[in-house]
Every structure is written in C-alpha cells, then in structure tokens.
Amino acid sequence: MNSWPIELGLAWIEGDKVESWSSLIQPDPAWDIDDWSIASARVHKIPKDMIMKARTARDVAETALIMISGKHLVSDNPAFERFWMNKLLSTADAASPFIFNYELIAASACKNNPHALDHLYEKLERIKAPHRAGPDAERLAKGVLKGLEFVRSAEKHGSAGETRSKRRPNQQVGSLQDMSDEEREELAALLEAELKLLY
C-alpha cells in the first residue's frame, strides 16, 4: 500500500502506427524510500540509483497531465495503474482519470470480431513483455492496431458479420460446395485480407 511509481509509459495509435513516450520517476520527498522493492527492481532491471537521477515526480506528473488531456486511459491492470497514477498525479495536485480495462477496449475496437481479436492476441504473444513502462504500453497498443488492421481490411472487402448472420446459429458449412456464390466470395475476400496482414 505504500509503494510508489518508478516509471510511466504511454502509447497511442496515430493513423497506422504506434507512438509512445516514457519517463523514469525520481521518488517524491513525501514517498517512503524504504518501500523500495529489490525483487521488482530485478524484474524491471531498474536500479535505485537510476531513478534517483530521473525527472522529479512532479515534473513527470505535469507532463503526463498535458499528454493525457482529453484522452481515455487504458490498462491491462487498471486497479494497480490507478493507484500509482493517483500517487504520481497527487504531486501536481491532480487525481487519476478513470482507467479502462484493456480487454474491454480491445474487444470494442475490434467490433467484437473474433478473427480480429485472434490477430490482436497473437500479436501480443509474439512480442515478449519487456517489463518496462514505455515498451509494455507500446506492446498493448500494437496488439490493438493489429486487430484494427484486420477489421479495416474486412470492412473494405465486405463484412464477415453479415455472412455469419445469414446462417442459423449451429449450422456448419461442410465444404465450399455447401456455400452460396456470395458466401464463397466473402470467404475469399476475408482470406485475402488475412494473408495481407500476415506478410
């Protein structure tokens, strides 16, 4: 409960690429330095002397407030992040805005398209979590971008959702011969879109 943040990382999608920013945080004089975790330092590979030379907590907080103004914050662990954001932003007399759950936002961004979500989570699996704030945030944003690319491509080539909705809930397609010409065209467009994303 007495822990404090040592690094802040933000990432966002700008068109078809991911931008990011991060900063180490020098502990505020009001924070208890004895709460330093040696175990966490090993995981993140951030020694104490490195953060003692970093930007002040108030400076990082003021920069963060400018960067997140008018934005929605998303995290894969909102409860922890909000705790640390409150601690950081309190040095600039501000409180953390609401932080949305990554899985909910990812599903919404991908319009709950299961194929898009497969691409998103496959991307996350391929990028090892670096355990550093900036690269970790960038990794999550890249996952969403991968899902968005699939959705955009599928919409450009015709909606897969329409194909599914025409079929009874438990009806299975045994082969291409069982499909209508329209369904075959939509399947071909979807496969083409997936191949383009893979290469």
Buried (B, 14 or more C-beta within 10 A) or exposed (E): EEBBBBBBBBBBBEEEEBEBBBBBBBBBEEBEEEEBEEEEBEEBEBEEEBBEEBBBBBBBBBBBBEEBEEEEBBBBEBEEBBBBBEBBBBBBEBEBBEBBBBEEBBBEBBBEBEBBBBBBBEBBEEBEEBEBBBBBBBBBBBBBBBBBBBBEBBBEBBBBEEBEEEEEEEEEEEEEEEBEEEBEBBBEBBEEBBEEBEE
